[in-house]
Amino acid sequence: MNNITDTLIDSIEQTSNPTVAGLDPRLEYLPEQLTKCATSPESAAGAITEFNCRIIDEIKDVVPAVKIQSAFYELYSYYGVRAMEQTAAYAKKNGLIVMADVKRNDIGSTAEAYAAAYLKSGLYDYITVNPYPGYDGIKPFTDVCKADGKGIFVLARMSNPSAAQLQNIVDTDGQPLYIRVGELITEWGQSTIGKYGYSAVGAVVGATNPDEARALRRQLKSVFFLVPGYGAQGGKGKDAAAAFDENGRGAIVNNSRGIIAAYKTDKYKGLPYYKAAREAALAMRADLRNALGK
């Protein structure tokens, strides 16, 4: 069985960069030469596709993966979904691992349909999944992971401030909910563990709560982490480092607007957006490598 997390780790080591670039473009992130023609859902989606592809051209040798947040594409109806698929196809063509941030889940045939729609499409290597329905909702996804060599990232401890309202609730054994979810993620992935000791069933663990990430890392030995919260949400390399194991593996850190909108910052002022994206991805690599002692 092909383990997608083995492939992801190989790609991280080839680029020396545990960064996933988030292709989550709002129209205000696009330069004027692209937005001036974005006067309809169709033309806006076309501008987003062009924006994404130029960035992919510049960063494909710097980062191992891209993550596409579906909400920013669904905003433009059918045309946006087409833009999402075109972006994914272009990223795959250029050798990148593609993650779809869709946070889907349900039970029974609905979960099976979600799993087939995203994981059997050939466009996405990983998707994000909500654990709230429990195993009934997770099994259709893990079945496809095993059969088709795909992966999922299950929400465990998110990076937004109000996540603690639910994810830090303590159970009768004194454990916070995010730890219990992490234990379940470990169980759900046991049959998909690869050569590096990590399964195809990963966890979303935010960089903005390093103590909690460290607690999860200690307990979830076989769970690979997708780490949001770097950059605009306040997380730094030293915070994200809490999600990695003693070998500097076990996690990949997402940065969206900090890469794709870098050209709007003073640091990269004057650079074309795609050149600024490359420089920001290189700077993030240096920050993470420094934080990990590499």
Summary of the structure (lengths in Angstrom):
residues: 294
radius of gyration: 18.2
end to end distance: 31.3
largest distance: 57.6
contacts: 1074
relative contact order: 0.15
helix: 52%
strand: 15%
